Amino acid sequence: AEATQCKMDSSRNDVNNQILANEMIEKCIEALQNNILEDCLLLLKDLCDKLDKQFSFNQTTRKLHEDLVAAICNKLATNNDTNENPLNLKCLMLKALRIFSRDKALAMKLSDESVIGMLLEQIGYHIHVESAINASEGGRNEQDNEETPNSHQSNYVDTSNDQMQVTIEAQKCLCNLIYQNASARAAVQATNGLQGICNHLHLHDKLPYDVKLYDLRLLFLLSALPPQQRTALLEKHDGLRLIIHQVLRYIQEDERMQNDDIDHEPQQELCNQSRRSAHLPSEECMSLVSESLRVLFNITLELQNQTCNEEDIRQLTILIETIRKYIINITTDRAVVVTFQKDIVNLFVNIPSKPLSELLILPLNNQEGNNDHNITEIANYCNRNMIIILGLVRFLENRLPDVEMLSQLSSDSLKPILSLLCSLCRTNRYIRKYLKLKILPPRKDFSKRPEEGKSLKSRLIALLTSPWDIKNLVEDFLFVLCKENADRFIKHTGYGNAAGMLLSRGLLAGNRPLETANYSSDDTDSDTEEYKDQHDKIDPVTGAIKADNQNIFEGMTEEEIEKEAEQLFMLFKKLNDHGIIKPVDRSGQPINLPDPSIFKKTENEESDNSDS
């Protein structure tokens, strides 16, 4: 009875709260229509506080919410040029629109060109007709001449705190709308919103962090969801060069600020050296660079559909030379750092592997490399500095869980780094040989199975028999490390772990495929002394020394052994009939199991022989 009463009281309170909220919305609409600013401020503030954590709205009050949205949009659009609305009222109205834009149905009401155009103006993305004409005529040369006769006037930005809050609320609302529906994306395209955002990037040295962050998030959404916007960003607005330029600006500005903060007293010199060697940007800088790299990821997807020209390669080279050091020197587990490195790896996947592999290997006598990258004996391979490749290996190792702890989320997060390493191995023999040495060194301990243990090699091999689709990438990576040689692959993994991959490629017999990559022949996988000594004791299926177990057939007669064999055959036959297993021969071709009557024929033949 008590529980029932509590439920009734809770339901009654919900109804009362809904009635009060509806009354508040009606009063707010009236205040907006009658231009009673003080009432608007109080009512909108209370309404935003009540709805701040709400992401969908009741259909029964949908009409009331739509009327409020329309009243706010009319108020913002009508008085935008005359500046009759104080900034704090604008901020509250935009905050209310942001909250309502979370609901898909209400977002549709906010997605026409007039509302999108109003939001673009509130942010400062609005482009005058002259600017749009100049932008279309200027093309790729626009960025080379950022200073124009009217640039100081057109680039003036009100950076007061109240104005920036208005800008941020409008940006958040626009992010929601672009994400929610295609109509908003089409409206942004129709109102030259992409050009406005690109122009806004040139003002980032004057803008606060949050405004810069949401500029980049809007660019990411526009370049990710409608493919035509991605093409326009790359070709019409020179997006590749623009975003790379922004990345360099963020990093250079952050380094300058960190150098200004360094204490130059003698006793602080050791601490200063540590900070310089760490190359750890501020969290704000890493967040901005991460957002920029995500935009570049979308842009470089478009580059994959066409041939990269020399200018594209030059711009990407500048970027890689700047960000590659962050793969190796940052070893913290902070979320912003992990995301930062992940975005770097994701971008590397889209870059053509041949120029990328050349940029990730540093010469030992390179002065910049010696200063920025700690060259240790472990990273020196064939007179090449492999410190960045070693950083990629550690990136994989730190994010690879034990197979029991693997989830779909962690499985998906491993795909880019595995794809990148596999591509680099196929392109550059020095990288493949170095990774082979680090991940699949010659085996010396055969007391344990290859998948047993916590090493990177063991955890990768354990994934070969996991149910996750990541195992396909792991198979490909390890197989490439073995120069796509089935016998070598089996020696490192054991036949049991390798069987699935060998079956899918028709290599169960151990032969190599007819069409293989052109690997160098100067490196061999020669057998270790331990392997030669233990070869006869190694079980080829498990890849480990056979245990001295008792013979399971000991004490059984021939008839009993044959009966066990027959029962085992019948079990296999049953699994085959139900489609659970499919027998194949050594070449991987499916075969049919013989009829069980062969056992009876054998018995009859033996009986006839005994009678004679």
C-alpha positions as CSV (number, residue, x, y, z in Angstrom):
1,A,0.0,0.0,0.0
2,E,2.9,2.3,0.8
3,A,4.6,1.7,-2.5
4,T,1.3,2.3,-4.4
5,Q,0.8,5.6,-2.6
6,C,4.4,6.6,-3.5
7,K,3.7,5.9,-7.1
8,M,0.5,7.9,-7.1
9,D,2.2,10.8,-5.4
10,S,5.1,10.7,-7.9
11,S,2.6,10.6,-10.9
12,R,0.7,13.5,-9.4
13,N,3.9,15.5,-9.0
14,D,4.8,14.8,-12.7
15,V,1.4,16.0,-13.8
16,N,1.7,19.2,-11.7
17,N,5.2,19.9,-13.0
18,Q,4.1,19.4,-16.6
19,I,1.2,21.8,-16.0
20,L,3.5,24.4,-14.5
21,A,6.0,24.0,-17.4
22,N,3.2,24.4,-20.0
23,E,2.0,27.6,-18.2
24,M,5.6,28.9,-18.2
25,I,6.0,28.2,-21.9
26,E,2.7,30.0,-22.7
27,K,3.9,33.0,-20.6
28,C,7.2,33.0,-22.3
29,I,5.6,33.0,-25.8
30,E,3.4,35.9,-24.8
31,A,6.4,37.9,-23.3
32,L,8.4,37.3,-26.5
33,Q,5.6,38.4,-28.8
34,N,4.9,41.6,-26.6
35,N,8.7,42.3,-26.3
36,I,8.6,42.3,-22.5
37,L,12.4,41.8,-22.0
38,E,12.5,41.4,-18.2
39,D,9.8,38.7,-18.3
40,C,11.6,36.9,-21.2
41,L,14.9,36.8,-19.3
42,L,13.3,35.3,-16.1
43,L,11.0,32.8,-17.9
44,L,13.7,31.6,-20.3
45,K,16.2,31.1,-17.5
46,D,13.8,29.1,-15.4
47,L,12.7,27.1,-18.5
48,C,16.3,26.3,-19.6
49,D,17.2,25.2,-16.0
50,K,14.2,22.8,-16.0
51,L,14.8,21.3,-19.4
52,D,18.6,21.3,-19.4
53,K,18.9,17.5,-19.0
54,Q,16.0,16.7,-21.3
55,F,16.7,15.2,-24.8
56,S,13.1,14.4,-26.0
57,F,9.7,16.0,-25.5
58,N,6.2,14.7,-25.0
59,Q,4.1,14.5,-28.2
60,T,1.1,15.9,-26.3
61,T,2.9,19.2,-25.8
62,R,4.7,19.2,-29.1
63,K,2.5,22.0,-30.6
64,L,3.3,24.2,-27.6
65,H,7.1,23.6,-28.0
66,E,6.9,24.4,-31.7
67,D,5.1,27.7,-31.0
68,L,7.9,28.6,-28.5
69,V,10.6,27.7,-31.0
70,A,8.9,29.8,-33.7
71,A,8.5,32.8,-31.3
72,I,12.3,32.6,-30.4
73,C,13.3,32.4,-34.0
74,N,11.1,35.3,-35.0
75,K,12.5,37.4,-32.1
76,L,16.2,36.6,-33.0
77,A,15.6,37.2,-36.8
78,T,13.6,40.4,-36.4
79,N,16.0,42.2,-34.1
80,N,19.3,40.8,-35.3
81,D,20.2,43.9,-37.3
82,T,18.9,46.5,-34.9
83,N,20.6,44.8,-31.9
84,E,17.5,45.4,-29.7
85,N,18.0,42.1,-27.9
86,P,20.6,42.3,-25.1
87,L,23.3,39.7,-25.3
88,N,22.2,37.8,-22.2
89,L,18.7,37.5,-23.7
90,K,20.1,36.3,-27.0
91,C,22.2,33.7,-25.1
92,L,19.1,32.3,-23.3
93,M,17.0,32.2,-26.5
94,L,19.8,30.3,-28.3
95,K,20.2,28.0,-25.3
96,A,16.5,27.1,-25.5
97,L,16.8,26.4,-29.2
98,R,19.9,24.2,-28.5
99,I,17.8,22.2,-25.9
100,F,14.9,21.8,-28.3
101,S,17.2,20.9,-31.2
102,R,18.0,17.6,-29.4
103,D,14.5,16.3,-30.3
104,K,14.4,15.1,-33.9
105,A,10.9,16.3,-34.6
106,L,11.6,19.8,-33.2
107,A,14.9,19.8,-35.0
108,M,13.0,19.5,-38.3
109,K,11.3,22.8,-37.5
110,L,14.6,24.5,-37.1
111,S,16.2,23.2,-40.3
112,D,14.9,25.6,-42.9
113,E,17.2,28.1,-44.6
114,S,15.9,31.1,-42.7
115,V,16.7,29.6,-39.2
116,I,20.0,28.2,-40.4
117,G,20.9,31.6,-41.9
118,M,20.0,33.3,-38.6
119,L,22.2,30.9,-36.6
120,L,25.1,31.5,-39.1
121,E,24.8,35.2,-38.5
122,Q,24.7,34.8,-34.7
123,I,27.9,32.9,-34.9
124,G,29.6,35.3,-37.3
125,Y,29.7,33.0,-40.3
126,H,27.5,35.3,-42.4
127,I,29.1,36.1,-45.8
128,H,28.3,39.3,-47.7
129,V,27.6,39.0,-51.4
130,E,30.9,40.7,-52.2
131,S,32.9,38.3,-50.0
132,A,31.2,35.3,-51.6
133,I,32.0,36.6,-55.1
134,N,35.6,37.3,-54.1
135,A,35.9,33.8,-52.5
136,S,34.6,32.1,-55.7
137,E,37.0,34.1,-57.9
138,G,40.0,33.8,-55.6
139,G,40.0,30.0,-55.4
140,R,43.2,28.5,-54.0
141,N,45.1,31.8,-53.9
142,E,42.8,33.2,-51.2
143,Q,44.9,31.8,-48.3
144,D,48.1,33.4,-49.7
145,N,46.6,36.8,-49.4
146,E,44.8,36.9,-46.1
147,E,45.5,40.6,-45.6
148,T,43.3,42.6,-48.1
149,P,42.5,46.3,-48.0
150,N,39.2,45.6,-46.2
151,S,40.5,42.7,-44.1
152,H,40.9,44.7,-40.9
153,Q,37.3,45.9,-41.1
154,S,35.7,42.6,-42.1
155,N,37.8,40.6,-39.6
156,Y,36.8,42.6,-36.6
157,V,35.4,40.3,-33.9
158,D,33.6,41.2,-30.7
159,T,35.4,38.9,-28.3
160,S,33.5,40.1,-25.1
161,N,32.5,37.2,-22.8
162,D,28.7,37.8,-23.4
163,Q,29.2,37.8,-27.2
164,M,31.3,34.7,-27.1
165,Q,28.6,32.9,-25.1
166,V,26.1,33.8,-27.8
167,T,28.4,32.4,-30.4
168,I,29.0,29.2,-28.6
169,E,25.3,28.5,-27.9
170,A,24.6,29.1,-31.6
171,Q,27.4,26.8,-32.6
172,K,26.1,24.0,-30.3
173,C,22.6,24.4,-31.7
174,L,23.9,24.2,-35.3
175,C,25.9,21.1,-34.4
176,N,22.8,19.4,-33.2
177,L,20.8,20.3,-36.3
178,I,23.5,19.2,-38.7
179,Y,23.8,15.9,-36.9
180,Q,20.1,15.3,-36.6
181,N,18.8,15.7,-40.2
182,A,19.8,16.2,-43.8
183,S,17.6,19.2,-44.3
184,A,19.8,21.3,-42.0
185,R,22.9,20.1,-43.9
186,A,21.3,21.1,-47.2
187,A,20.4,24.5,-45.7
188,V,24.0,25.1,-44.5
189,Q,25.2,24.4,-48.0
190,A,22.6,26.7,-49.6
191,T,23.5,29.6,-47.3
192,N,27.3,29.3,-47.9
193,G,27.8,28.1,-44.4
194,L,30.9,26.1,-45.3
195,Q,32.6,29.2,-46.7
196,G,31.7,31.0,-43.5
197,I,33.3,28.4,-41.3
198,C,36.5,28.3,-43.4
199,N,36.7,32.1,-43.2
200,H,36.2,32.0,-39.4
201,L,39.2,29.7,-39.0
202,H,41.4,32.7,-40.1
203,L,40.3,34.5,-36.9
204,H,41.2,31.7,-34.5
205,D,44.1,33.7,-33.0
206,K,41.5,36.1,-31.7
207,L,38.9,33.7,-30.5
208,P,38.5,31.7,-27.2
209,Y,39.1,27.9,-27.1
210,D,35.4,26.8,-27.1
211,V,34.6,28.8,-30.2
212,K,37.6,27.3,-32.1
213,L,36.6,23.8,-30.9
214,Y,33.0,24.1,-32.2
215,D,34.2,25.6,-35.5
216,L,36.2,22.4,-36.0
217,R,33.4,20.2,-34.9
218,L,31.0,21.8,-37.4
219,L,33.6,21.2,-40.1
220,F,33.9,17.6,-39.1
221,L,30.1,17.0,-39.2
222,L,29.8,18.8,-42.6
223,S,32.7,16.8,-44.1
224,A,31.6,13.5,-42.6
225,L,27.9,13.3,-43.3
226,P,27.2,14.8,-46.8
227,P,29.9,13.6,-49.3
228,Q,29.4,16.6,-51.6
229,Q,30.4,19.0,-48.7
230,R,33.6,17.0,-48.3
231,T,34.4,17.4,-52.0
232,A,33.6,21.1,-51.8
233,L,35.9,21.5,-48.7
234,L,38.7,19.8,-50.5
235,E,38.4,21.4,-53.9
236,K,36.6,24.7,-53.6
237,H,38.0,25.8,-50.2
238,D,41.4,24.1,-50.3
239,G,40.5,22.3,-47.2
240,L,43.7,20.1,-47.0
241,R,46.0,23.1,-46.9
242,L,43.6,25.1,-44.7
243,I,43.3,22.6,-41.9
244,I,47.0,21.6,-42.0
245,H,47.8,25.3,-41.6
246,Q,45.5,25.5,-38.6
247,V,47.2,22.4,-37.0
248,L,50.6,24.1,-37.4
249,R,49.3,27.3,-35.9
250,Y,47.8,25.6,-32.8
251,I,51.1,23.7,-32.1
252,Q,53.3,26.7,-32.7
253,E,51.2,28.9,-30.5
254,D,51.1,26.3,-27.8
255,E,54.9,25.8,-27.9
256,R,55.4,29.6,-27.8
257,M,53.2,29.9,-24.7
258,Q,54.9,26.9,-23.0
259,N,58.3,28.5,-23.6
260,D,57.2,31.8,-22.2
261,D,56.1,29.9,-19.0
262,I,59.4,28.1,-18.5
263,D,61.4,29.3,-15.5
264,H,64.9,30.3,-16.8
265,E,66.5,30.1,-13.4
266,P,69.6,27.8,-13.4
267,Q,68.0,25.4,-10.8
268,Q,65.0,24.9,-13.1
269,E,67.1,23.9,-16.1
270,L,66.7,20.2,-15.5
271,C,62.9,20.5,-15.2
272,N,63.0,22.6,-18.4
273,Q,64.9,20.0,-20.3
274,S,62.3,17.4,-19.2
275,R,59.5,19.5,-20.4
276,R,61.1,20.1,-23.8
277,S,61.9,16.5,-24.3
278,A,58.3,15.4,-23.4
279,H,56.8,17.6,-26.3
280,L,53.6,17.4,-24.3
281,P,51.1,20.0,-25.7
282,S,48.5,21.5,-23.4
283,E,45.1,19.7,-23.2
284,E,43.4,22.5,-25.2
285,C,46.0,22.3,-27.9
286,M,45.7,18.5,-28.2
287,S,41.8,18.8,-28.3
288,L,42.0,21.4,-31.2
289,V,44.6,19.3,-33.1
290,S,42.5,16.1,-32.6
291,E,39.4,17.8,-34.0
292,S,41.5,19.1,-36.9
293,L,42.9,15.6,-37.6
294,R,39.3,14.2,-37.7
295,V,38.4,16.8,-40.4
296,L,41.6,15.8,-42.3
297,F,40.6,12.2,-42.0
298,N,37.4,12.9,-43.8
299,I,39.2,15.0,-46.4
300,T,41.8,12.4,-47.1
301,L,39.1,9.8,-47.6
302,E,38.2,11.9,-50.7
303,L,41.9,11.9,-51.7
304,Q,41.8,8.1,-51.9
305,N,39.4,8.4,-54.8
306,Q,41.9,10.4,-56.8
307,T,45.6,10.6,-57.4
308,C,47.4,12.8,-54.9
309,N,49.3,15.6,-56.7
310,E,52.6,17.0,-55.6
311,E,51.2,19.8,-53.6
312,D,48.9,17.4,-51.6
313,I,52.0,15.3,-50.8
314,R,54.0,18.3,-49.8
315,Q,51.3,19.5,-47.4
316,L,50.9,16.0,-45.9
317,T,54.7,15.8,-45.5
318,I,54.7,19.0,-43.5
319,L,51.9,17.7,-41.3
320,I,53.5,14.3,-40.7
321,E,56.9,15.8,-39.9
322,T,55.1,17.9,-37.2
323,I,52.9,15.3,-35.5
324,R,54.9,12.1,-35.8
325,K,56.8,12.9,-32.6
326,Y,53.6,12.7,-30.5
327,I,53.4,9.0,-31.2
328,I,56.5,8.2,-29.2
329,N,57.0,10.7,-26.4
330,I,53.6,10.8,-24.8
331,T,53.2,7.9,-22.4
332,T,50.3,9.0,-20.1
333,D,46.9,7.3,-20.0
334,R,44.9,10.6,-19.8
335,A,41.8,10.4,-22.0
336,V,42.7,13.5,-24.1
337,V,46.2,12.1,-24.8
338,V,44.8,8.7,-25.8
339,T,42.3,10.4,-28.1
340,F,45.1,12.6,-29.6
341,Q,47.3,9.6,-30.5
342,K,44.3,7.6,-31.8
343,D,43.4,10.5,-34.2
344,I,47.0,10.6,-35.5
345,V,47.0,6.9,-36.2
346,N,43.6,7.1,-37.9
347,L,44.9,9.8,-40.2
348,F,48.0,7.8,-41.1
349,V,45.8,5.0,-42.4
350,N,44.5,7.3,-45.1
351,I,47.8,8.6,-46.3
352,P,49.5,6.7,-49.2
353,S,51.8,4.1,-47.6
354,K,54.9,4.7,-49.7
355,P,55.5,8.4,-48.8
356,L,54.3,7.7,-45.3
357,S,56.7,4.9,-44.7
358,E,59.6,7.0,-45.8
359,L,58.6,9.8,-43.4
360,L,58.2,7.5,-40.4
361,I,61.8,6.2,-40.7
362,L,64.4,8.7,-39.7
363,P,68.1,8.6,-40.7
364,L,70.4,8.2,-37.7
365,N,72.5,11.3,-38.7
366,N,69.4,13.5,-38.9
367,Q,70.0,16.4,-36.5
368,E,66.3,17.1,-36.0
369,G,65.7,13.5,-35.4
370,N,68.5,13.3,-32.9
371,N,67.1,16.2,-30.9
372,D,63.4,15.3,-31.0
373,H,63.6,11.5,-30.8
374,N,65.6,9.6,-28.3
375,I,67.6,7.2,-30.4
376,T,68.3,4.1,-28.4
377,E,69.9,0.8,-29.4
378,I,66.5,-0.8,-29.5
379,A,65.3,1.7,-32.2
380,N,68.5,1.4,-34.3
381,Y,67.9,-1.1,-37.1
382,C,70.0,-1.3,-40.3
383,N,71.3,2.2,-39.7
384,R,67.8,3.6,-39.5
385,N,66.0,5.3,-36.7
386,M,62.9,3.2,-36.0
387,I,61.8,5.1,-32.9
388,I,58.4,6.1,-34.5
389,I,57.7,2.6,-35.7
390,L,58.5,1.4,-32.2
391,G,56.1,4.0,-30.9
392,L,53.4,2.5,-33.1
393,V,54.1,-1.0,-31.7
394,R,53.8,0.3,-28.2
395,F,50.6,2.1,-29.2
396,L,49.2,-1.3,-30.3
397,E,50.5,-3.1,-27.2
398,N,49.0,-0.6,-24.7
399,R,45.6,-0.9,-26.3
400,L,45.5,-4.6,-26.9
401,P,43.6,-6.3,-24.1
402,D,43.7,-10.0,-23.2
403,V,41.4,-12.0,-25.5
404,E,39.0,-12.6,-22.5
405,M,38.6,-8.9,-22.0
406,L,38.1,-8.0,-25.7
407,S,34.8,-6.3,-26.5
408,Q,33.3,-4.9,-29.8
409,L,34.4,-1.4,-28.8
410,S,38.0,-2.4,-28.1
411,S,38.0,-4.6,-31.2
412,D,37.0,-1.7,-33.4
413,S,39.6,0.6,-31.9
414,L,42.4,-1.8,-32.9
415,K,41.5,-1.9,-36.6
416,P,43.2,1.3,-37.7
417,I,46.6,0.5,-36.1
418,L,46.6,-3.1,-37.4
419,S,45.6,-1.8,-40.9
420,L,48.4,0.8,-40.7
421,L,51.1,-1.6,-39.6
422,C,50.1,-4.2,-42.2
423,S,50.2,-1.6,-45.0
424,L,53.6,-0.3,-43.9
425,C,55.0,-3.9,-43.8
426,R,53.8,-4.5,-47.4
427,T,55.3,-1.2,-48.6
428,N,58.7,-1.1,-46.8
429,R,60.9,-4.1,-46.1
430,Y,62.8,-2.4,-43.3
431,I,59.6,-1.8,-41.4
432,R,58.5,-5.4,-41.9
433,K,61.8,-6.9,-40.8
434,Y,61.9,-4.6,-37.8
435,L,58.3,-5.4,-36.8
436,K,59.0,-9.1,-37.3
437,L,62.0,-8.8,-34.9
438,K,59.8,-7.1,-32.3
439,I,56.6,-9.0,-32.6
440,L,57.6,-12.4,-34.0
441,P,61.2,-13.1,-32.9
442,P,62.6,-16.6,-33.4
443,R,61.1,-19.0,-30.9
444,K,63.2,-20.4,-28.2
445,D,60.7,-21.5,-25.5
446,F,58.5,-24.4,-26.6
447,S,57.3,-25.4,-23.2
448,K,54.2,-23.1,-23.6
449,R,51.8,-22.7,-26.5
450,P,52.3,-19.6,-28.7
451,E,49.1,-18.0,-27.4
452,E,49.9,-18.4,-23.7
453,G,51.4,-15.5,-21.9
454,K,51.1,-11.7,-21.7
455,S,53.5,-10.7,-24.5
456,L,52.2,-8.8,-27.6
457,K,52.9,-11.9,-29.7
458,S,50.9,-14.2,-27.4
459,R,47.9,-11.8,-27.3
460,L,47.9,-11.4,-31.0
461,I,48.0,-15.1,-31.7
462,A,45.3,-15.7,-29.1
463,L,43.0,-13.5,-31.3
464,L,43.4,-15.9,-34.2
465,T,40.7,-18.2,-32.6
466,S,38.6,-15.4,-31.1
467,P,35.0,-14.8,-32.3
468,W,35.6,-11.1,-33.1
469,D,36.1,-10.0,-36.6
470,I,39.4,-8.3,-35.6
471,K,41.0,-11.7,-36.0
472,N,41.0,-11.2,-39.8
473,L,43.2,-8.2,-39.5
474,V,45.4,-9.9,-37.0
475,E,45.8,-12.9,-39.4
476,D,46.7,-10.6,-42.3
477,F,49.3,-8.7,-40.2
478,L,51.0,-11.8,-38.8
479,F,50.9,-13.5,-42.2
480,V,52.6,-10.5,-43.8
481,L,55.3,-10.5,-41.1
482,C,55.9,-14.1,-42.1
483,K,56.3,-13.0,-45.8
484,E,53.0,-14.8,-46.5
485,N,54.7,-18.1,-46.1
486,A,52.3,-20.7,-44.6
487,D,55.0,-23.0,-43.2
488,R,56.6,-20.1,-41.4
489,F,53.2,-18.9,-40.1
490,I,52.5,-22.3,-38.7
491,K,55.8,-22.5,-36.9
492,H,55.1,-19.3,-35.1
493,T,51.5,-19.8,-34.3
494,G,50.8,-23.6,-34.2
495,Y,48.7,-25.4,-36.8
496,G,45.6,-25.1,-34.6
497,N,45.7,-21.4,-34.4
498,A,46.6,-21.0,-38.0
499,A,44.0,-23.5,-39.4
500,G,41.2,-20.9,-39.9
501,M,43.3,-18.5,-41.9
502,L,44.9,-21.3,-43.9
503,L,41.5,-22.7,-44.7
504,S,40.2,-19.3,-45.9
505,R,43.2,-18.9,-48.2
506,G,43.4,-22.5,-49.4
507,L,46.7,-23.1,-47.7
508,L,45.9,-26.1,-45.4
509,A,48.5,-28.1,-47.3
510,G,51.2,-25.6,-46.3
511,N,52.0,-24.3,-49.8
512,R,52.2,-20.6,-50.6
513,P,49.7,-18.9,-52.9
514,L,50.5,-18.3,-56.5
515,E,50.3,-14.6,-56.4
516,T,52.3,-13.2,-53.5
517,A,53.8,-9.9,-52.6
518,N,57.3,-9.2,-53.7
519,Y,59.3,-9.7,-50.5
520,S,63.0,-9.4,-50.2
521,S,65.0,-12.7,-50.0
522,D,67.9,-11.4,-47.9
523,D,66.2,-12.1,-44.6
524,T,65.5,-15.6,-43.5
525,D,63.7,-17.1,-40.6
526,S,66.3,-19.7,-39.7
527,D,65.6,-22.2,-37.0
528,T,67.1,-21.6,-33.6
529,E,69.2,-24.2,-31.8
530,E,66.3,-24.7,-29.3
531,Y,63.9,-25.4,-32.2
532,K,66.3,-27.9,-33.8
533,D,66.9,-29.7,-30.5
534,Q,63.1,-29.9,-29.6
535,H,61.7,-30.4,-33.1
536,D,60.7,-34.0,-32.7
537,K,59.0,-33.3,-29.4
538,I,56.9,-30.3,-30.7
539,D,53.2,-31.0,-31.4
540,P,52.6,-29.2,-34.7
541,V,49.0,-28.5,-33.8
542,T,49.6,-26.8,-30.5
543,G,53.1,-25.5,-31.3
544,A,54.4,-26.7,-27.9
545,I,56.2,-29.7,-26.6
546,K,53.9,-32.7,-26.2
547,A,52.9,-33.5,-22.7
548,D,53.9,-37.0,-21.4
549,N,50.3,-38.1,-21.0
550,Q,49.2,-41.7,-20.7
551,N,48.1,-43.5,-23.9
552,I,44.3,-43.2,-23.9
553,F,44.1,-46.5,-25.8
554,E,46.2,-48.4,-23.2
555,G,44.4,-51.5,-22.0
556,M,41.8,-51.5,-24.8
557,T,41.4,-54.3,-27.3
558,E,41.4,-53.8,-31.1
559,E,37.7,-54.3,-31.2
560,E,37.1,-51.6,-28.5
561,I,39.4,-49.1,-30.3
562,E,37.5,-49.7,-33.6
563,K,34.2,-49.2,-31.8
564,E,35.5,-45.8,-30.4
565,A,36.5,-44.8,-33.8
566,E,33.1,-45.7,-35.2
567,Q,31.4,-43.6,-32.6
568,L,33.7,-40.7,-33.2
569,F,33.0,-41.0,-37.0
570,M,29.2,-41.0,-36.3
571,L,29.5,-37.8,-34.2
572,F,31.4,-36.0,-37.0
573,K,28.8,-37.3,-39.5
574,K,26.0,-35.9,-37.4
575,L,27.7,-32.5,-37.1
576,N,28.2,-32.5,-40.9
577,D,24.6,-33.4,-41.6
578,H,23.4,-30.5,-39.5
579,G,25.7,-28.0,-41.2
580,I,27.8,-27.3,-38.1
581,I,31.1,-28.4,-39.7
582,K,32.2,-28.9,-43.3
583,P,35.0,-31.4,-43.9
584,V,37.7,-30.3,-46.4
585,D,40.8,-31.9,-47.8
586,R,44.4,-30.6,-47.4
587,S,43.9,-28.1,-50.2
588,G,40.8,-26.6,-48.5
589,Q,38.3,-28.1,-51.0
590,P,35.1,-29.5,-49.4
591,I,34.7,-33.3,-49.4
592,N,31.8,-35.7,-48.6
593,L,32.1,-38.1,-45.6
594,P,31.8,-41.8,-46.6
595,D,28.7,-43.7,-45.7
596,P,28.8,-45.3,-42.1
597,S,28.1,-48.7,-43.8
598,I,31.8,-49.0,-44.5
599,F,32.2,-50.1,-40.9
600,K,29.7,-53.0,-41.3
601,K,31.5,-54.0,-44.6
602,T,34.8,-54.2,-42.8
603,E,33.3,-56.3,-40.0
604,N,31.7,-58.7,-42.6
605,E,35.0,-59.0,-44.5
606,E,36.9,-59.8,-41.3
607,S,34.2,-62.4,-40.4
608,D,34.5,-64.0,-43.8
609,N,38.3,-64.2,-43.5
610,S,38.0,-65.8,-40.0
611,D,35.6,-68.5,-41.3
612,S,37.9,-69.4,-44.1
